[in-house]
Amino acid sequence: MKSDVTYDLLIIGGGISACVFASKFLNNNNTKKVGLIEIGRGLGGRSSTRMSKKYKGWKLNHGSPNFNISNSKNNLLLKRYIDELLKNKYIKIDDSDKFFLNEDSNFETIKESEFSCGVNYLSLDSMSDLSKKIIESNNLKEKIDFFFETLIVDMKFNDKEWLLTSKNGDKFKSKYLICSTNLLLHKRSLKILNVNQIPLRKAIPINTDKKIDLILNSLEEQTFIPRLTFLIYTNENYSYKDYYSKKQRYFYLKNNLENKYRFERIIFQLQDNNKLGIVVHSKNAELINSFVSLKDEEVFKQKIITNFNKLFEGNSLVNKLTFDEKISIMKWRASQPSGLAVPLSLQFSSKYRIGFCGDWFEGDGFGRIEGSILSALILEKKIKDVFK
Ligand SMILES: Cc1cc2nc3c(=O)[nH]c(=O)nc-3n(C[C@H](O)[C@H](O)[C@H](O)COP(=O)(O)OP(=O)(O)OC[C@H]3O[C@@H](n4cnc5c(N)ncnc54)[C@H](O)[C@@H]3O)c2cc1C
């Protein structure tokens, strides 16, 4: 047993939705005992930052580099929360350059992308720091027990109490449970966790709660986009051709160009020591498969640089790379949900004392940070009455 404590509330996952939920919940329920369990080494999840042990001093946002809020329904809960983050100086409006490259690699005037519509925001520090600051606001950090590098593989609901088991055999008990990830609800868990039944289905038998059945049914129709991100640590003297000095600069590739180069987006990220990091995103299946099947990673990295140089040939802002840069690769098995989004009405089951949040819920922000934040704020409101 990890501890004898029965938590009032346990949260599985430490991404941005879990952090938003935890901070709001604790603000309203100051005396409750809360624990957060995360398989990673820190907070942030898919909006986190690689601080390489190998390449010292570099901090590269290797998941979501920033975030955009469209809020087309003018949701006040979301608006007020973003205002709060702005006021606390955790984020600022992202007025970085954004370029859209057309099939001839020229700049395009029509600017649209699911990641740039609405208002764009940037964390004042790194993306991982944003999640940390949200949790640390009002000294909330001290009020949560964190269990990092802990993978939950099994869940049981016994007599009004949740019992979770980690891969290492640690046990956790709680009165209420929040899943900020849908891994334990989705068929991909069978392979990833090496279990023979979806953990939530095992915990809650069919036909005992309509909401749970509906949520599991809708997730059958939800798939995940895999992505590769290439983190390029450029050489000391690498710079832009012009004198741009903002923290980030984005290049989006229009469809035909994306097919040609297999890159989706390229983000230049200025480091504290003035070096220029480059993160290249790809969701091209062919490229992902060739990476998986290719034995020699070095050959693959050279291909990435060749493509980068071809793409920016003759570009007025970007210099070519010299092939001696260091590159690391991040393989996102499930970077973004796609297909059917889960209705927000299924977010909370009072019978089983379980709630859900994350970017896998319906709305403008489906598959984006906007959805993660909004679903966490809505869930916190729903659970508020229960804890009165
Ligand atoms: C490469 C990439 C680029 C992106 N670009 C953008 C963008 O430009 N704009 C945008 O808005 N969004 C973008 N996104 C999507 C955005 O990152 C996500 O929508 C958001 O970060 C999801 O946050 P979350 O808290 O809902 O989920 P997550 O960040 O996935 O948090 C869930 C956490 O749960 C943990 N976990 C899962 N299962 C278990 C378990 N069994 N036990 C313990 N821990 C567990 C995971 O490790 C994870 O940290 C991008 C994502 C990627 C990967």
The ligand as an SDF file (V2000), in Angstrom:
LIG
                    3D

 53 58  0  0  0  0  0  0  0  0999 V2000
    2.9490   17.4530  -30.8240 C   0  0  0  0  0  0  0  0  0  0  0  0
    1.7000   18.0840  -30.3030 C   0  0  0  0  0  0  0  0  0  0  0  0
    1.3420   19.3530  -30.7450 C   0  0  0  0  0  0  0  0  0  0  0  0
    0.1910   19.9730  -30.2630 C   0  0  0  0  0  0  0  0  0  0  0  0
   -0.1140   21.2380  -30.6640 N   0  0  0  0  0  0  0  0  0  0  0  0
   -1.1470   21.8880  -30.0900 C   0  0  0  0  0  0  0  0  0  0  0  0
   -1.3910   23.2720  -30.3430 C   0  0  0  0  0  0  0  0  0  0  0  0
   -0.6680   23.9140  -31.1000 O   0  0  0  0  0  0  0  0  0  0  0  0
   -2.4480   23.8770  -29.7130 N   0  0  0  0  0  0  0  0  0  0  0  0
   -3.2630   23.1870  -28.8400 C   0  0  0  0  0  0  0  0  0  0  0  0
   -4.1860   23.7890  -28.2810 O   0  0  0  0  0  0  0  0  0  0  0  0
   -3.0550   21.8840  -28.5860 N   0  0  0  0  0  0  0  0  0  0  0  0
   -2.0240   21.2290  -29.1790 C   0  0  0  0  0  0  0  0  0  0  0  0
   -1.7980   19.9170  -28.8890 N   0  0  0  0  0  0  0  0  0  0  0  0
   -2.7670   19.2020  -28.0370 C   0  0  0  0  0  0  0  0  0  0  0  0
   -2.5740   19.5890  -26.5620 C   0  0  0  0  0  0  0  0  0  0  0  0
   -1.2330   19.3630  -26.2060 O   0  0  0  0  0  0  0  0  0  0  0  0
   -3.5270   18.7610  -25.7350 C   0  0  0  0  0  0  0  0  0  0  0  0
   -4.8410   19.0390  -26.1500 O   0  0  0  0  0  0  0  0  0  0  0  0
   -3.4450   19.0680  -24.2250 C   0  0  0  0  0  0  0  0  0  0  0  0
   -2.1210   19.2150  -23.7970 O   0  0  0  0  0  0  0  0  0  0  0  0
   -4.1250   17.9290  -23.4950 C   0  0  0  0  0  0  0  0  0  0  0  0
   -4.0560   18.1670  -22.0950 O   0  0  0  0  0  0  0  0  0  0  0  0
   -4.8140   17.1670  -21.1210 P   0  0  0  0  0  0  0  0  0  0  0  0
   -4.5160   17.5760  -19.7530 O   0  0  0  0  0  0  0  0  0  0  0  0
   -6.2230   17.0760  -21.5650 O   0  0  0  0  0  0  0  0  0  0  0  0
   -4.1730   15.7360  -21.4460 O   0  0  0  0  0  0  0  0  0  0  0  0
   -2.6730   15.2430  -21.2470 P   0  0  0  0  0  0  0  0  0  0  0  0
   -1.7250   16.3490  -21.4070 O   0  0  0  0  0  0  0  0  0  0  0  0
   -2.5130   14.0690  -22.1440 O   0  0  0  0  0  0  0  0  0  0  0  0
   -2.6490   14.7660  -19.7270 O   0  0  0  0  0  0  0  0  0  0  0  0
   -2.9960   13.4710  -19.3170 C   0  0  0  0  0  0  0  0  0  0  0  0
   -1.8630   12.9430  -18.4570 C   0  0  0  0  0  0  0  0  0  0  0  0
   -2.2440   11.6760  -17.9300 O   0  0  0  0  0  0  0  0  0  0  0  0
   -1.0940   10.8530  -17.8550 C   0  0  0  0  0  0  0  0  0  0  0  0
   -1.5810    9.4780  -17.8090 N   0  0  0  0  0  0  0  0  0  0  0  0
   -2.2820    8.8400  -18.7760 C   0  0  0  0  0  0  0  0  0  0  0  0
   -2.6270    7.6220  -18.3670 N   0  0  0  0  0  0  0  0  0  0  0  0
   -2.1330    7.4720  -17.1230 C   0  0  0  0  0  0  0  0  0  0  0  0
   -2.1710    6.4080  -16.1880 C   0  0  0  0  0  0  0  0  0  0  0  0
   -2.8010    5.2450  -16.4450 N   0  0  0  0  0  0  0  0  0  0  0  0
   -1.5300    6.5730  -14.9930 N   0  0  0  0  0  0  0  0  0  0  0  0
   -0.8910    7.7520  -14.7140 C   0  0  0  0  0  0  0  0  0  0  0  0
   -0.8410    8.7750  -15.5710 N   0  0  0  0  0  0  0  0  0  0  0  0
   -1.4670    8.6450  -16.7550 C   0  0  0  0  0  0  0  0  0  0  0  0
   -0.3040   11.2130  -19.0870 C   0  0  0  0  0  0  0  0  0  0  0  0
    1.0620   10.9090  -18.9240 O   0  0  0  0  0  0  0  0  0  0  0  0
   -0.5740   12.7090  -19.2240 C   0  0  0  0  0  0  0  0  0  0  0  0
    0.4560   13.4900  -18.6310 O   0  0  0  0  0  0  0  0  0  0  0  0
   -0.6400   19.2860  -29.3430 C   0  0  0  0  0  0  0  0  0  0  0  0
   -0.2670   18.0140  -28.8780 C   0  0  0  0  0  0  0  0  0  0  0  0
    0.9010   17.4290  -29.3410 C   0  0  0  0  0  0  0  0  0  0  0  0
    1.3150   16.0990  -28.7960 C   0  0  0  0  0  0  0  0  0  0  0  0
  1  2  1  0
  2  3  1  0
  2 52  2  0
  3  4  2  0
  4  5  1  0
  4 50  1  0
  5  6  2  0
  6  7  1  0
  6 13  1  0
  7  8  2  0
  7  9  1  0
  9 10  1  0
 10 11  2  0
 10 12  1  0
 12 13  2  0
 13 14  1  0
 14 15  1  0
 14 50  1  0
 15 16  1  0
 16 17  1  0
 16 18  1  0
 18 19  1  0
 18 20  1  0
 20 21  1  0
 20 22  1  0
 22 23  1  0
 23 24  1  0
 24 25  2  0
 24 26  1  0
 24 27  1  0
 27 28  1  0
 28 29  2  0
 28 30  1  0
 28 31  1  0
 31 32  1  0
 32 33  1  0
 33 34  1  0
 33 48  1  0
 34 35  1  0
 35 36  1  0
 35 46  1  0
 36 37  1  0
 36 45  1  0
 37 38  2  0
 38 39  1  0
 39 40  1  0
 39 45  2  0
 40 41  1  0
 40 42  2  0
 42 43  1  0
 43 44  2  0
 44 45  1  0
 46 47  1  0
 46 48  1  0
 48 49  1  0
 50 51  2  0
 51 52  1  0
 52 53  1  0
M  END
$$$$
